[in-house]
Amino acid sequence: MSLSELKQGGLGNLVPATRWLRGYEGKWFRADLVAGLTLAAYMMPAGIGDASLAGLPPEAGLYACLFSGLVFWLFCSSRHTAISVTSAISLLVGATLGGMAGGDMARYAALASCTALMVATMALMVWAVHGGAVIAFVSETVMTGFKAGVALLLASTQLPKLFGFAGGHGDFWERIGHFFSHLNETNVAALILGVSALALLLLGKKYLPNRPVALFVVVAGILVAQWANLGDRGVKLLGEVPQGLPPIGLPAVQWADLNDLLPLAMACLLLGAVETAAIGRTFARKHAYKLDTNQDLLALAAANLAAGIGQGYPVSGGLSQSLVNESSGARTPLSGLFAAFFILLVVILLSGTLRDLPQPVLAAVVLVAVTGLVQVQALKRLWAFSRTEFAVAAAAFLGVLGSGILRGVLIGAVISIIILLRNSSRPQATELGRVPGTDYFDDLARQSTNEQVPGVFIFRSSGAILYFNVDALNDRFFEMLDSRPIDTRLAVFFMGSVPVLDLAGLEMLEEIHRKLRERGIEFSLADTLGSVRETLGRAGFKDDGGPVTANEPLAEVIRRWQQSSGGSIARQRHD
């Protein structure tokens, strides 16, 4: 939804909740309440783990989930998307802010909150210009490889914690090298606890899918730590977690910091918007409801605004969180509000009990959570479908491992743009011929029995004709024309599959017309779409049939020519 649509539709367009709440059924309340409780039980340990990835204290993850959840449900168009901190964005924040804060944790937290506010501002700007559809240019292929790389990078940050020693820094290879070179520092108690937690989580994922097993493991880990005095055995614990709500307000940063944070905020927005849209599309298709990706940008802006002023950090739609929400029976976005309320109760009343949470247990929670980022079936399908597509995913994968997550996001975006331009620069071009015994036209290459119309060359291009593909299209036109074994007296450019034409496209048509005239070949357009026809009319374009002012079907173009040249009449087959 854009600003123009807001003026027409009013509050119902700005805040979709005001529409669906009017039709809310009482029987949905229990389903949303149960789903909200289950979602909160899953989000809290995951949020604490993600905060550690971001280099932030555990309460930052809780605050981000809490405040974003209080507002996201009002604005989102998806019924099942859950807003949360995510592993990918958390690692992105952690990898970027460390050098900026200079070891000052208060400044570090302020920079993280400021990043969320910048994400909110940019998301609002993209929403205002109806730019939600632009987010889709990052292909699923790139995201598949990117997320697999993120999963391995995340694993490299958590394995040292699982084994009970300090982790390294740098890219994936440096972290893995550090891990293997320090295995002699393994804390046996930490390893036993971490592996036990990992086993329980994996068993729960297999036999109790989408149940709050992580919450049980976290509680059990706290009890074991208190009973066995694990802190005295060298096992690192989470430490003090402030009880109660944080002060609400703008983070204390300098104006100069905004420029330094801009690349991070842009990467967080790109990653968060793409993931949120992908999650929304998945559930919209499954449950057959309409999704507005532009509206969800507004919801993302509101969520990050709330997270930013509530001492959190950037949030987005979380895949695993959304799956838990949907599988727990959520009927409306109200389940997200209920989840926020449950987190609020924990923050106010119980957050102090988290201080004895063992770090190896937290590492196990994160490791199991990131396994969902590796989409093995999607990678297998890419390999079977197209080696080129698989290579694109591999490039994004290696980009994350070799260059880090921030550059990995940018590499993924660049690859997506290159793919888009590559595909658009080579529009499909075919020659149409008559299907024997019928009055229809079809692709000559599709069926060898199709016949070329004597004396007529019919060229069809599928897709927009723009400045970056006109040369290839022009070359293809004359290659196909020159390869015809019969003499050509009329060339028809079928425009029914051309939705957009720019100035370079217009000049290409004029150049084709000029060259054909030099050869003594007539030229005509056929089935020109309205918007393109208007463009040609304003430019004064004329073919040999005169100004292009009306939609002249292919059959009529041929009939007009045949009246002076003879021959049979055929009509276009639209398939």
N, C-alpha and C positions, 0 to 999 in steps of 0.2 A: 504494500500500500504506500502511496506517495502523498505529498502535500495536496495535490490537486484532488485526489480521491478523498482525502480527509475533509476537504471543504464540502464535497458532495454527500459524504456518508456520515459525517459528524463523529460523535464519541464512539459509536459502535465500531467504526473502522479503526480508530486510534487504539481503543481498548477492547479487543474481541471478547474478553470475559464478560463485559456488560451485555453481550448478545447471548452467549450460551448459558449464562447463569439464569436468565429468564426462563429457559426451558429445562433447568436442572431438575432431575427426578430424584425423589427421596431415596430410592433403592440404590442409587449410585454412591450415596454418602459413605456407607460402610465399606464398599469396594475401594473408594479413594482413600479412606482413613487407613485401612489395612495396608494398601500400597504405599502410602506415605510413611507409615511406621517402618515397613520393610526397607524402603528406600533410605530412610535416615540411618537405620542400623547398618546398611551397606556403605553409605557415604561417609560416615564419621571416621572409621578407621582408614578408608581410602583417602579421605581428605587430609588426615594427619600425615599419612605416608607421602602424599603428593607435596605437602608443604615442606617436608624434608628434602624432596628433590629440588624444590625451589630455593633451598637454603634458608628457609624461613622457620620461625617457631611454629609448633603444632597448632596453636590457636589461630594462626593466619588462615590455615585451611578451613577450620571450622567457621570462622567469621565470614570468609568468602562464600561458603556454601549457604550459611544462614541468611545473610543479607541479600544475596542474589536470588535465593529461593523465595524471599518475601515479595519480590516484584515481578519475576520472570513470568509467572503464571497469568498475570494480568494482560500481558501483551503478546504472548506467543500464539501462533496459529496451530502448532502441533499439540495434539492431546497427550502425547506420551514422552516427549523430549524432556529429560531432566537436566537442569543447569547445575554445573559443579566445577570445581577445579579438576584439571585433567593432568595425566602424567606427562603428555607431550608439552603442553604449555608450561607446566611447572619446571620441567627440565630446561626449556627455552629461557625462562626467567632466571633460573639458577645459573645457567651458563653465561648469561649476559651481564648480570648485575654485580657479580663478585668483584670485578675490577673497578667498578664505579664507586662502590661504597667505602673502599679502603679499610675494611674491617669494622666499620661502625654499624652495628646491627640496627640501631634506631634509624639511621639514614637508609640502610638497606631496605627496611620495611617500608619506609616512606616512599622510596623509589618504586617499589613493587606496587604500592597502592596508587601512585601517580600513573604508572603504566596502565592500570585498569581504567583510570579516568580518561586517559588518552585513547584507549581502545573504545570506550563509550562515546567519546566525541567523534571519532572517525566513523564508527558504526552509524551514528546518528546522521552524519553528513552523507554517507552512502545511501542510507534509507531515504533521506530527503530528496535525492536525485533519482530515486527508483533504480538503484544500482544493484539490487539483490541478484538479478539474473547474471550479472558480470562475474559473481563469485563462482559460477558453474564452470568457468573456463579452466580451472584446475581439475584435470581429469582424474577419474577414479583410478586409472592405471598408475599415475604419479603418486596418488595418496596411498595406494597399496604398498608400493616400494618404500615410500617415505615412512609409513607407520612401522614397517618391518625393521627399518634401520633404527627408528626411535626405540623400539622394543629392545634391541640388542644394546643400544647405548644406555638405556635405563638399567638393564640387567648388569652392565659393567659398573654402575654406580652402587648397586645394592649387594653384590656378591661379597665385597669386603665386610660389610655390616653383618651379613649372614654368618661369616666366619669369625667375627669378633675383633677385627682390626681396622685401622683407619684406611680409608680409600685414597686413591691418587687423584690427579687432576689431568686436564688435557682432553684429547680426543679419545675415541673408543680404543684405539690400539695402545695408546699410552696407559689408559686405565687397566686394560687387560694385562699388559706387561707388568704393571705394578701389582696386580692381584696375584699373579703366579710367582712373582719374585718375593712376595711377603707371606706365602703360605705357611712358612715356619713360625709366624706370629699368631697362628690360629688359636683362639680361645676355645677349648674343648666344650666347656659348659655352654657357651654361646652357640657353637655349631650344633650341639645336640638339640638345644631349644629351637634354633632356627629351622633345622631340618624337620623336626617334629611338627612345628607349625606349618611348614611347607607341605608336608605329607597330608596333614589334616585338611588344609585348604584345597589341595588337589583332589582329595577324595570327596570333599564337599562339593566341589565344582562338578564332579562327575555324577555323583549319586544324589546330591541335593541342589540341583541347579537353581540359581536365582533365589537362594535362601540366604539369610544373613549369617552364614557360617563364619565370615571374617569377624563379626562382632563377638561370637562365641570364642574364637581363637584369641582375640585381643583380651577379653575378660579372663580367660584361662591363663594367658601369659602373665597378666598382672598378678593374679593369685599365686602362681608358681614363683614369681619374682619375690613376692612378699614372704612366702612360706620358706623359700630356700635361701633368702638373703643373697640373691644373685648379684646385687650391686657390690657386695663385698668379695665376690668371686671374679671380679673384673668384667662382668657383663654390663655393657652400657645401657642405661635406662633413659627414658624420654626426658625426664626432668620436670620441673615445675611448670604447670599450665595455669595461667591466671583464671580465676573464677569470676564470672560476671561478664557484662557487656563492655566493649571498649568505648572510648569517647568517639563520638561521631563528628567528622569534620574533614577538611581538606588536609592532605599530607604536607608536611613542612619540607618543601623542595625549592631550589632556586630556578629562576627562569632559564638559566643556561643548561639545567638538567633536561629540560624538555627536548632540546635539540639532540642530546645524546640518547634519549629514550625513544626517539621517533622510529628508528629501524626496528627496535624490539616491539613497540606497540603495533606497527604495521604488520610484522610477522605474526604476532598474536591474533590480530584481527583476521588476517588471511586464513590462518590455521583454524581458528575458532569458528569463523563463518562457514568455511567449507565443511567442517565436521558437523556443525549444527544443521546445515542444510541437508547433508547426506543422511543423518539420523532421521530428520523429519520426513524426507522422501521415503525412507524405508518403511516407516510406520504408516504413512499416508497411503502408500500402495497396499499394504497388508490389510488395513482397516477401511479402505475405500472412502477417505475423506479428502477434502481439498486443502492443500498446503500453500501458504503464501510465504515464500522465502524472503521477500522484501520486508514483510511484517515481522518476521523472526529476527531480522537485523535490528529493528526497533526494540524488540524484547532483549536482544543481546546487549544493546546499548544501555537499556535500563538496568539490566543485571550487573554489568560492569560498573556503572555509576554507583549502584548500591554497594558493591564489593569494595570499590575504591574509597568511599567515604567511611566505610566500616572497618578499615584497617585490614582488608583482604588483598587479593591480587587478581589478575585476569581470570575470567571464567568463560566457559563455553558449554555447549551441549556435550554431555559425557555418554559415550556409547554403552559401556557396561552399566552405568547408572540407569540409563534409559531402558536397557533390556530388563533390568531388575524391576523398574517401575511398571513396564508394560506386562511382564509375565506375572506380576503380583496382582494384576486385575484392575489397574488404574483405568478409569473411564473418562476422566477430564483432567486438565492441568491443575485442578485443585489438590491433587495428590502431592504436587510439588510444594504447595503452601503448607500442607500438613507435615511434610518432611521437615520443612524449615522450623515449624513450631516445636517438633520433637528435638531438633538440634538445639533450639533456644533453651529448652528445659535442661538439657545436659550442660550447656555452657553456663547457665545460671547456678545450677545445683550440684553437678557431678564432675565438672572438668578437673577438679583437684585430684581425683582418683587416678587420672591418667599418668601421673608422674612416675609410677612404677612400671610403665609399659616397656618391656625390653626392646631394644633396637633390632635384634635379630628377628623378633616376631613381626615388627613393622616392616622389615626388609622382605620377609616372606609374603606379607600382604601385597606389597608393591610388585614383587616378582610374579605372583599369580595374576594380579590385575593386568600386567602388561602382556601376558600371553595372548590376550584377546586382540592385541595389535597385529600379531602375525597371522595373516589370513592365508593359510596354506592352500585351501581350496581355490581361492582367488588366484594365487600364484600359479597353481597347476592349470587352471583354466586359461590364464594368459599365455602360458607356454604352449598349450594345445591350440589356442586361437591364433596367435600371431607372435612369431619370434621378435618382430620389431617392437610390439607392445611390451613384451617381456623385457627387452633390452632397455626400454624407457623406465620401467619399474626398477630394474637393476641399477640404472644410473642414479635415480632418486635415492635408492637404498645406500649405494656407495657414497653418494654425496653427503648423507647424514653421518656415516661412519668416518669418512675422511676429513670432512670440513666442519663438523659440528651441526647442531640442530638449527641454529639461526641461518647459517649459510645453506643448510639443507632445505629449509623452507624456500629460500630464494631460488636455489637450483631447481626445486620442483616447480616453482612458478614459471621460471624461464623455460623449462622443458615443455610445460603445458602450452605456453605461448608459441613456441617453435612448432609443436605438433599442430596447433590450431592454424597457424599460418601455412604450414606445409600442406595440410589437407585442403585449405581454402585456395591455395595457389595452384592446385591441380584439380579443377572441377571436372566431373565426369562429362565426357563428350562422346556422343554416339551419332551414327547416321541412321535415319529412319527409312524403313522400306515397307512395301505393302505385303500384308499377310495374304497368301494365295487363296483365292476363292472368297475373299471378304472385302469389305470397304474400309478396313482398319490399317493403321500404320503401327509398326513395332520396331524394336531395335534389330538392325540387320545382323549384328554379331550374336545376338541371343539365339536366333534360330536361322540355320543356314537356308531353309526353304523360303524365307522372306525375300521379296523381290525389290530390286531398285526400280524406281519409277523412271521410265525412259525419258531422258533429257532433264530430269529433276534431281537435284542434290538437296536433301533435307537434313539439316544439322541441328542437333539438340544439345544444349548445355544445361547441366543441372547445378544450380547454386548461383550465388551472387556473382556479378561481373564487376570486379574492383581492380584498382590500380596494380595490385600485386599479382594478379593472375591473367591480365589481358594478353601479355606476350605469349604465355603458354597456350592460351585459348586461340589466339590468332594463328599461331603455328599449327595447332592441331586442325583448325578449320581447313587450311590450305593443304596440309598433308593428306587429309581424307578426300578433299576435292581432287587433288592431283592423282590419287591412287585409283580413281574410278576408271573402269575399262571402257565406259561409254561416254560419248560426247555430252557435255552439260550445257544446257541453255538457260536453266533457271536454278538459282541457289536460294533456298528458303532457310532462314534462321528461326527455328521454333523457340519462342520466348516464354512458353507457358511454365517453365521450370526456373525462371530467373526472377527472384523476388526483389532484387536491388540492383541498380546500375549507377555507377558514379561517372564523373567526367571522363576518366580514362576509358571506361567501358563505352561511352558514347563515341569517343574519338576512334576506338577500335572498330565499331560498326561503320563509321564513316570511311575508315581506311579500307575495310573489306569491300564496301560499296565501290570505292574508287578503283581498286584493283580488279574487281569483277567487271566493271564497266570497260576497263582497258582490254579485257579479254573478250568482250562482247557477250557477257553473261548477265542476265537480269538478276536482280536481288530484291528479296522481299522478307519482311518480318511476318510472323504468324503467332496468334494466340498471346499477344503481349498483355501482361497483367496491368491492371489499372494504374498503380503507382509508377511503374516504369513507363507506361504509355504517356502519363502526364509529364514525366521528366523529358521524354523525347519530344513531346509537343512543345514544351517551353523552349527547348533548344532549337526548334525548327528543323528537326531531322526528317528527311524524306527518303523513302526507298523508291523503287521503280513503280510502286503502286500509288505513290503520292504521300502526303503527310500522314504520320501514324497518329490518327485521331480517334480511331475506333478499334474495338477488339475484333480483328478479322481472323476467323478460325483457319486452320491449315487447309481444310477442305475447300474453303472459299478462295484462298490464295491460289491453289492449284486450278480450281475451276476457272478463275479469271484468266489465268495464263493459258489454259487449254482452249478457251473460246477462240483465242487467236492462233494457237499452235496445234490444236487437236489433241486427242488422247482421252483416256478414261478419267473419271472422277473418283477420288478416294477421300476418306475422312480419317481424322486422327483417332487412334485408340489411346485412351487415357488409362494407363496401368502403372 
